[in-house]
């Protein structure tokens, strides 16, 4: 049965990330540290090839995608954008700690957005739309490998919502410039809207054929 590999990659670190600020829909450039770390990863590890690159509309993701896949055929997918943190955008946690609305926000939940922000329920709903588009576009055009360059929180939720075996979103936390590879088959996607988790990336030279850690061996 035909399989399609998707490689989810978190964008490189930005100036605002280094300062510890909430940047969902706020633009922040990839920092010098981000470029240096990404270059080091490219020099020492392997990113899988991609027939098509799908990116969040945020500049930090577009820049990261063009750095890793300079010849890639990129398509912006609006649904891949980070959560809108509303009134907390651009602020540090230390600046918000005394606010009752921030304490409420930290309790989490599907319907507990930041003031004037986006709820987790809405994020997940649009991720279903975005993943539907990506998988259908790959199958329609015969793309066997695709890269998705997006945000850490978005990757965590995509993997938790669609990935097998099922795991808590926190299990899918990944560093900047890193992520996960998955395998999609038409049957599994059509019947369960799910994909098989292969493992983390980037990887070393000896691992590219079948070197992903096995997520299926956990008790």
Residue, then its C-alpha position, 0 to 999 in steps of 0.5 A: x500500500x502506498x505510503x506518504x511521509x510527512x516531516x514536521x519541523x519547528x522553525x528556528x529560534x527567533x529574537x522574541x523566543x530568546x527573550x521569552x516572549x509570547x509570539x503567536x501571530x506576532x512576527x519575529x525574525x529568526x535570530x543570529x543564534x537561530x541561523x547558527x544553530x540551524x546551520x550546525x544541524x544541517x552540517x551534522x544531521x540529515x533532514x529528509x528530502x521533500x517533494x513539497x514544502x508546506x509552511x505556516x504563513x509566519x515569516x519565521x517559518x518561511x525563513x526556516x523552510x527556505x534555509x533547509x529546503x532552498x530548492x523546495x516548492x513551498x505552499x503557505x497553509x494558513x491553518x498551520x499558524x501559531x495560536x493567537x495569544x491575544x492580549x499576551x502577544x509580545x509579553x514575557x511570562x514574568x510581566x504577566x504573572x500578577x494578572x488574574x487573566x493570565x493565571x486563568x489562562x495557565x489552567x489550560x483547557x480547550x475553551x480557555x483562551x487568552x483575552x482576545x485570543x484564540x481557544x485551543x478548540x479553534x486551533x485544533x479545528x483549523x489543524x484538521x482543515x490544514x491536515x486534510x488539505x496537505x494529505x489530499x494535496x500529496x495524494x492528488x499530486x503524488x508527493x511521496x515526501x513532504x516537509x511541514x515547517x510550523x510552530x512547536x505548539x502546532x506540532x505537539x497538537x498535530x502529533x497528539x491529534x493524528x499520531x499513532x500510538x496516541x500520546x500526550x501533547x507534551x510527549x511531542x515537545x521538540x527543539x527549534x529546527x527539530x521535529x517528527x516524521x510520520x507515515x500516512x496511508x490512504x486507508x488509515x487516513x480515510x478510516x481514522x484520520x490518523x498516521x503512524x509516527x516514525x520518529x524524531x528528526x533530523x537524524x544521523x547518517x546511519x539512520x535514514x533508511x529505518x533509523x527512527x526510534x520506535x514509538x510502538x514499543x512503549x508499554 
